[in-house]
């Protein structure tokens, strides 16, 4: 009842505020109505002014139309006068043109007659000039023929004299050339005879020297033959000795070849030994490095294993704590939800009893029912928020559990030693989402 009174007081306050608002709006409406009447009066005055202006404008238009009619009439009269003047001037110009054309035809006929007379006179003059030209040509032709005959006779005489003179000159030059050639031939014969004597003496000396040289060479050949016989004997002895030394030489060559092969193999083995020693040193160094890395990795493995054990213990402890906290929180949320539902049912029963006992008018009843619906909607929203928070907690727990299972599988730890199961959503009609933690599926 106290709550109902509070709501009635609040309704009265709201009614008073609404009444004040209505009064304020009524005052605004009166002010705007007066302003509207003033604006309408101004519009009526403006309409009258516009009508008067339109009447004045119509009068001015009529005056201008009269003026335009007068101007058009004057223009028409001027056009008729100009057309008449143009026709008269055109006729006069045509008459003048015809007269000029007749005069030009007369001048043309007179010029044609003069031209014919001039052509006849020119033809007569041309015929006279042709006759004179033919007479001149015949006279000049006869003169040129006489001149050519005289010139031919003159130049034939000159050619004969020149031919005789050239024959005489040629004969004298030939005689001089024959004399010079005879003197040169005699000189050449004397020179050749002297040279032949000198060459003959030279070759006689050479033949004498060659004979003495041949005799000396014959003696040397006989001595060389004797020496060759001695050398052949020595050669036979040497060949016999070579035959005796051939077998030991072949054996020695075979031994040399074997020794060379052994020497090549020795150098190859020596290089291989050096390379293998170098590889052995590198391998020993790598082995030492690997042993050191192995020791370091063993230490790191033991350290990581101890860290893994610590993490496993901490994780199991954290999982147990989170499970306990989430279970406790879920129990609290469920208890709170049940208490709210029971309280809601109790309030609905009390409200129905109060409404049945109190005789309230329908408008107040509808207002109260609307208020009650708003309260119920807010409570339902609170319930949905609590359900979403519960689903988020369960989803975070399940995601953490899946991550932990993946890590255990990666480290090779069996999953049977967990000791707990994933949480399930407590409300029917909903299920946990497949996305990251914090996302919940919409109720179906």
Secondary structure, 3 states (H helix, E strand, C coil): CHHHHHHHHHHHHHHHHHHHHHHHHHHHHHHHHHHHHHHHHHHHHHHHHHHHHHHHHHHHHHHHHHHHHHHHHHHHHHHHHHHHHHHHHHHHHHHHHHHHHHHHHHHHHHHHHHHHHHHHHHHHHHHHHHHHHHHHHHHHHHHHHHHHHHHHHHHHHHHHHHHHHHHHHHHHHHHHHHHHHHHHHHHHHHHHHHHHHHHHHHHHHHHHHHHHHHHHHHHHHHHHHHHHHHHHHHHHHHHHHHHHHHHHHHHHHHHHHHHHHHHHHHHHHHHHHHHHHHHHHHHHHHHHHHHHHHHHHHHHHHHHHHHHHHHHHHHHHHHHHHHHHHHHHHHHHHHHHHHHHHHHHHHHHHHHHHHHHCCCCHHHHHHHHHHHHHHHHHHHHHHHHHHHHHHHHHHHHHHHHHHHHHHHHHHCCCHHHCCCCCCCCCCCCCCECCCCCCCECCCC
